């Protein structure tokens, strides 16, 4: 899925929503695969009172695998299944969501 971003630095601080419209927080960091020039995952800082904030409890955020990112524009859209904890077919929650 090619996503064009003018600069990787533009990703930091973007608001993150699920594809169902729930606010999660902001992009605080990302993991890069420099050998392939690709983004591996986004680190989302959970907002207090958000769906993601309630899910992670006292943790600051989660690591979201990049395949779970559906769109990047003014905001970042991620798959709602990642936030709700419902695993995709054949994958466990631990494989999809790692505490930051």
C-alpha positions as CSV (number, residue, x, y, z in Angstrom):
1,X,0.0,0.0,0.0
2,X,2.0,3.1,-1.1
3,X,1.3,6.1,1.0
4,X,2.9,9.4,0.0
5,X,4.0,11.7,2.8
6,X,6.1,14.7,1.9
7,X,8.3,14.2,4.9
8,X,8.4,11.5,7.5
9,X,8.7,14.3,10.2
10,X,5.1,15.3,9.1
11,X,3.8,12.1,10.7
12,X,4.7,13.2,14.3
13,X,1.9,14.7,16.2
14,X,-0.8,13.7,13.8
15,X,-4.2,12.7,15.3
16,X,-5.0,9.0,15.1
17,X,-8.6,7.8,14.6
18,X,-10.0,4.3,14.0
19,X,-11.9,3.7,10.7
20,X,-15.1,3.9,12.8
21,X,-14.3,7.4,13.9
22,X,-13.0,6.8,17.5
23,X,-10.2,9.1,18.6
24,X,-7.1,7.3,19.8
25,X,-4.3,9.8,20.4
26,X,-1.3,11.2,18.5
27,X,1.6,9.7,16.6
28,X,4.6,10.0,19.0
29,X,7.2,7.9,17.2
30,X,7.7,5.3,14.5
31,X,9.8,2.3,13.8
32,X,11.6,2.2,10.4
33,X,13.1,-0.6,8.3
34,X,16.0,1.3,6.8
35,X,17.2,-1.7,4.7
36,X,13.8,-1.6,2.8
37,X,13.1,2.2,3.3
38,X,9.7,1.4,4.9
39,X,7.8,2.2,8.0
40,X,7.4,-0.9,10.2
41,X,5.1,0.5,12.9
42,X,3.7,3.7,14.5
43,X,3.8,4.4,18.2
44,X,0.5,6.0,19.3
45,X,0.4,8.0,22.5
46,X,-3.0,7.3,24.0
47,X,-5.2,10.2,24.8
48,X,-6.8,10.2,28.3
49,X,-10.5,9.2,28.1
50,X,-10.1,7.8,24.5
51,X,-11.0,4.2,23.5
52,X,-7.3,3.5,23.3
53,X,-6.5,5.2,26.6
54,X,-9.1,3.0,28.4
55,X,-7.7,-0.1,26.7
56,X,-4.1,0.3,27.7
57,X,-4.8,1.6,31.2
58,X,-1.7,3.0,32.8
59,X,0.5,2.6,29.7
60,X,1.4,5.6,27.6
61,X,0.5,4.0,24.3
62,X,0.8,1.1,21.8
63,X,2.8,0.0,18.8
64,X,0.6,-0.3,15.8
65,X,1.9,-2.4,12.9
66,X,2.0,-0.4,9.7
67,X,-0.3,-2.8,7.8
68,X,-3.0,-1.7,10.3
69,X,-2.7,1.9,9.0
70,X,-5.4,2.5,6.4
71,X,-4.8,6.1,5.5
72,X,-2.6,9.0,6.2
73,X,-3.6,12.6,5.4
74,X,-4.6,15.4,7.8
75,X,-5.1,12.5,10.3
76,X,-4.1,8.9,10.5
77,X,-6.7,6.1,10.2
78,X,-6.1,2.7,11.7
79,X,-8.1,-0.5,11.7
80,X,-10.7,-0.5,14.5
81,X,-10.0,-4.1,15.3
82,X,-6.5,-3.1,16.6
83,X,-8.1,-0.8,19.2
84,X,-11.0,-3.0,20.2
85,X,-8.7,-6.0,20.7
86,X,-10.5,-8.2,18.3
87,X,-7.8,-10.1,16.5
88,X,-7.9,-10.6,12.7
89,X,-8.3,-14.1,11.4
90,X,-5.5,-16.3,12.5
91,X,-3.7,-13.6,14.6
92,X,-3.6,-13.1,18.3
93,X,-4.0,-9.7,20.0
94,X,-0.3,-10.0,21.2
95,X,0.8,-10.2,17.6
96,X,-1.2,-7.1,16.6
97,X,-0.8,-4.8,19.6
98,X,2.4,-4.6,21.6
99,X,2.5,-2.2,24.7
100,X,4.8,0.7,24.2
